[in-house]
Amino acid sequence: MAERVITGRHVLIGMIVFFGVIFAANGAFLYSAISTYTGVVSNEPYRKGLNYNERIAADRAQHELGWTSEMSFAKTGDGLDIVLKDRAGNPVTGLVFEGRLGRPATEAMDIVLVVKESAPGFYRATFDTLTPGAWQVDVTAKELHTEGEKVVWRDRKRIRW
């Protein structure tokens, strides 16, 4: 019986097969990663970056107002209640809200909120019944008598239903 000898050709073929498997696995992982995640964290990041100092000033002004908010889902799951009070505990009235309700990880189930004041300082948005889980609420408020698009209050909360 002849003795088997490892030649340079065997080593070359072994290395090509080894690195071929590595490249194939990396290629599969790259394809999976690129096709499932766009990498976009924020819409219009350049424009938002230019206005970053304005956003910091707006947050500082909001903090100085001393308003407190409570957000909760209605017991039936078909509405969102927002209670807004000033520093003295009085209701904050006369605001116009814009908002969005959605899952924290995807935009597939987002709901545009139509928020109306139902009592002084008590605002409600109604929608179809939600499925259980974590939801993120983003709301902004403008004063009725304010000219232009000046946001006086904004809040983001994660709520479980």
QUIKA-V632625 format. One record per residue. N is the residue number from 1. PSI is psi in whole degrees, 0 to 359 (999 if undefined). NEAR is the number of other C-alpha atoms within 10 Angstrom. Layout:
BEGIN
((N,PSI,NEAR) (N,PSI,NEAR))
END
This chain:
BEGIN
((1,133,3) (2,142,4) (3,136,5) (4,136,6) (5,133,7) (6,120,8) (7,176,8) (8,326,9) (9,318,9) (10,317,11) (11,317,11) (12,312,11) (13,318,10) (14,317,12) (15,319,12) (16,316,12) (17,315,12) (18,307,11) (19,332,11) (20,317,12) (21,317,12) (22,311,11) (23,322,12) (24,316,11) (25,315,12) (26,319,12) (27,318,12) (28,318,10) (29,318,12) (30,315,11) (31,316,11) (32,316,11) (33,315,12) (34,324,10) (35,345,9) (36,345,8) (37,123,8) (38,338,8) (39,353,8) (40,119,8) (41,328,7) (42,140,8) (43,135,8) (44,56,9) (45,327,11) (46,314,10) (47,319,9) (48,324,13) (49,322,11) (50,328,10) (51,16,11) (52,318,12) (53,324,11) (54,322,12) (55,321,13) (56,317,11) (57,320,11) (58,320,17) (59,321,14) (60,316,11) (61,320,13) (62,318,15) (63,322,12) (64,335,10) (65,326,12) (66,19,12) (67,145,17) (68,148,15) (69,153,13) (70,128,11) (71,135,18) (72,155,18) (73,147,18) (74,153,15) (75,333,9) (76,349,9) (77,13,16) (78,21,13) (79,160,19) (80,128,19) (81,133,19) (82,123,20) (83,124,18) (84,124,19) (85,151,19) (86,185,15) (87,327,12) (88,358,8) (89,6,11) (90,149,12) (91,142,17) (92,119,18) (93,169,17) (94,33,15) (95,151,20) (96,124,16) (97,149,21) (98,143,17) (99,170,18) (100,138,15) (101,129,22) (102,175,18) (103,145,17) (104,332,13) (105,350,9) (106,157,8) (107,5,10) (108,331,8) (109,20,11) (110,144,15) (111,128,15) (112,126,13) (113,135,20) (114,106,15) (115,130,21) (116,147,18) (117,119,18) (118,341,11) (119,162,11) (120,118,14) (121,1,18) (122,117,18) (123,145,22) (124,140,20) (125,135,20) (126,151,16) (127,177,14) (128,157,10) (129,137,11) (130,158,14) (131,153,9) (132,153,9) (133,191,9) (134,135,13) (135,147,19) (136,131,17) (137,126,21) (138,118,16) (139,147,18) (140,149,17) (141,141,19) (142,149,19) (143,145,17) (144,320,11) (145,358,8) (146,132,11) (147,143,8) (148,205,8) (149,35,9) (150,118,12) (151,127,16) (152,341,16) (153,140,19) (154,151,16) (155,151,13) (156,124,14) (157,149,14) (158,125,16) (159,141,15) (160,139,11) (161,999,14))
END
